[in-house]
Amino acid sequence: MRLSACITTRNRPEDLENCLRSLWDSQTKPHSVIVSDDSPSIEMQQQNQKIVEQYPQTIYITGPRIGVCANRNNAVNAIPPSETDLVAFIDDDICVEPEFIGGAIAQYAKMSPEQSQHTILSGISYSPDGYVMAPGKLSFRGYFRSSDVPETIAIHASIFPRQFFEQEQWDENIFFGYEDAELCLRALKRGYKILNCPELRVLNAGGNGKSSLMESDIGKLTKYEISIEAARLYIGIKRYKDLFPNVLKLIGFCCVYFLHMTAYLCKRGSLQAWPEIIRRSHIQKLWQPSQLNWG
């Protein structure tokens, strides 16, 4: 089976080079690699493109610069379905272990053609500080929880059938946070299964530069914190309104979310962040006709 990798990058050429090196040093090489670059400056784009040119079967494209979901769509849509069977999404600060690609292909080789076309693999992503991200599920309130039957993935250590992205795309209404969990909800609704494969491992190096998302934004909240809470609100409503409709759960989620968030913002001295969380959540779009197949 042919496995292609989609790398999304922005302003981190050193990380990008380490990421590409780990992929092409794998015991089993990727069939192809697409690098979608969201860097805003021409100089940085040129620097990244020179790095990409060092690696065969690696294609450089510029990204749309409107969020990670749009950048991932940009990358995967650059791979014709006929040219690959499997696809992995890897951020620029991720290094795959040498056995990662070969191990994933070996898992799919054990399945029937029908199973392999409807199975998503998820390994684990670990950090130098000991933090481990593994597949699990979303709680009622939209937080990640462990589970023996996975419903979510560790995105950077996961493999998808390429055909899935003919059916669905990353939801570009989500700027950052929980976007992989939302995509998994749609996969489960379509009958896909998630298989936990802890032997598939990647290193999350965390990036060599401080992310702009960690900068203070409103009150005592960072851009990261606001984006995460906005995404949790959007996905919670979409989950109970559209994906797995349940009026009681929808009302219950909204009540609990707004009560808990108000208390949380008061405790952080950042009640003024409420309007921005609502604005960034894009929940109004859940009542508009979808322009793309985002579920």
N, C-alpha and C positions, 0 to 999 in steps of 0.2 A: 504494500500500500504506500501511497505517496503522501507525505506530510509536509505542509508548507507552514511557515511561521510569519505572523504579522507583527511587526515591531512598531510601536508608537513612540515617538521621541519628541523632546522639546528642550532645547538649550542645554543639552548634556552630552557633548561629543565624547568625552572620556568614558562615560557610562555606556554610550552606544557602542563604542569600540569593544568594550569588555563583553557586552551582550552578544554582539556578532561573533566574537572570537569563541565564546562558549558554544554557540550553535554550530559553528563550522569545525570545532574541535571534537564534536560529538562522535561517538563510535559509529553511529548511524547518522549520516548527513541528512539535513532537510532537503526535500525536493526543490524548494525555492524559498526565498525570503523577500518579503516586501517591507520596506521601511517607509513609513508615512511620517513626515516631519512637520510638526506644528510650530517650529521656531519662527518668530516674527521677523527676524532680520535676515537680509540677503547674505550677510557675511556668515552668520551661523549656518544657514542652509548650505552655503558653499562648503563650509568646513565639514558638515555632516555628509554631504554628497561625496567628498573626497574619501572619507572613511569607508563609505559603502562601496566605492569603486574598487577597493582592495579585495573584495570578496566576490567570487564567481556566483552566478545564479542568484544575485541579490539586486533587487530593483529599488531605486530611490524615487519617491514621489512626494510632492508637497501636500500638506494637510489643509483642511478647511479652517483651522484655528477657531473652532467654536465649541471645543470640549472633547474629552477623551472618547465619548461614544461616537461622535461624528468622525473622529480620526480613525477609530477601529473599522467603521463602515467603509471609510475611504480605502483602507488597506485591504480588507477582505474582498471588496468589490473589484479590486485590481487583479484578482486571481480568478481566471475563468474556471467555472466548475469542472470542465472537462480536463483540466490540467492538474488537478490534485484531488485526493480523497478525504484528507483530514486537514484541520487547520488549528493552530495554536496562537493565542494572543499573548504577546510578551512585551512588557514595558521595558524601556531602555535601561533600567537599573536592576534587571533580572539576569541571572546567569544560570543556565540549565546545567544539570549534572550530565556527565558523559553518556550515561545509560538512558537518559530521559526519552529521547526519540525512539530508540530501539525498543525500550520497554513498552512504550505506548503502542507501537506497531505490533509487537508480540501479543499484547492483550487483545487487540482487534482481530488478530489472526485466529484466535481461539473461538471466535463467534461465527455464527451463520451470517450470510450476507444481509439478511433482514435485521438481525440484531445489531450488526456493526453500523448500519445506516441509522439506527435509532438509539444509540448509546453515546453518552458523553462521559469521558474519563476525567477524574479529578485526583491529582496527587496532593502533595503538600508544599507550601512555600514557607521557608524558614529564614529568619534574620540572624545576623551575627550576635544580637543581644539575647537570643534564645526564644524570641517570639515565633510561634508556629501558626500558620493559617491552614485550616483543613476544611473539607466539606462538612456541611451540617444542614441546618434549616433555619427559617425565619420564625421567630415567636409571633404571637398574636400582635404584639406592639411593634414588630418589625425589627427586632434585634437578632443577631446571629446566635444560634444555639447549637450544641453538639447533637448528633442524631445518628442512630445505627442505620437508618435508611436515609441517605443524603438527598436533600432537595436544593442545596446550594453547593457551590464549588469554590475552590481556591483558584481564582481566575488565571493566574500566571502559570499554574501547574496543571492546566486542563487542556483537553483535546476535544474538538467538536467534529462531527461529520460535516464536510463542506456543504452538502446539500441543505443543511439546516438554514444556512444564510441565503438560500433561495426562497425560503419560507418566512424567515424573520430577519430583522436587523436590530442592531443596538438602538435603544430608545434615546434619541437625541434631545428629548426634553429633559433628560437627566444630565446635569453638568458634571457631577462627580459624586460617587458614593452609592453603593448598593446596586449599581447598574448590572452587575453580574447576577445578583439574586433575582432581579426583575426579569432578566433574560431567561433564567432557569425556570421561573414560574410559567413563562410562555412555552418553554420546551416541555415541561411536565404536562401542560394542558394538551399539547400535541401528541402525547404518548411516548415521549423520549424518557429514557432511564439514565440516572447518574450512577456511575460505578466508582466506588472508592478504591483508589490504587495508591496506597501510601508509599509504595516503592518508587513512584514517580516524584522526583524531588527537584526543586529549584531554589536557588539562593536569592533572597531579596536583599540586595546590597544597600538599599535605602537612598541611593543617589549621593553624589559627591557634593552637591550644593544644596543649600536650604531651599525648600520648595516655597514658591510665592504663596501657596495655600496656607502656610503656617504663619503668615504675617497677620497682625491684628487688623480687624476689619471694623466691627461695630461693638462698642462697649468693650467688654473683656473677651469677646469671642473672636476667633480667627476665621479666615475665609474657609478653611477646612471644616471647622465645626458648623458654620452656617450652611455650607453646601451639603454636609452629611444630614443635617436635620431637615433641610428642604427636600432632599431625595427620599428620606424615610416617610415624609408626609405624602409625597406624590405616589410612591410605590404602595403605601398602605391603602390609599383611596383607590388606586387602579386595581389593586389585588382584590378588594371586596366589592368593587363596583363593576368591573369588566371581566377580569380573568377568572375569578371564582366567585360569582355574584352571591352576596348574602347581605340583605338589608340590615339585619340585626348586628352583624359583625362590622359593617360599614359604619353604622351609627355609634357602636361601641368603640371602635378604633378612633374615630374623630373626637369623641368626648374625652377618652383617656389621653389621646395625644395632646389636645389643647390644654387640658388641666395640668398634665405633667410638664409640658413645655413652659407654660406660664410660671409654674413653681420653679422650674429649673432656671429660667431667665431671671426671675427675681433674685434667686440665690446668687447668681453670677453678676448681678447688678447690670444686666444687659437687656432689660425689658424693651428698650428701643429697637432691638433687633427683630422683633416680631414681624413688622411689615416686610422687612427684607427676606425673611425666611419664607413668607407667603409668596412674595414676588418670584424668588428663585425656584420655588417648588413647581411652578407652571401648572398648578392643579386646574386652572381654568381651561387648559387644553384637553383635559379629560372629558370635557363636554362638547368638544369640537370634532368634526369629521377628521379622521387621520389622513394625512397626505402621503404617508409612507406606511409600509407594513410593520408597524412597531407594536402590534397587538391591540 
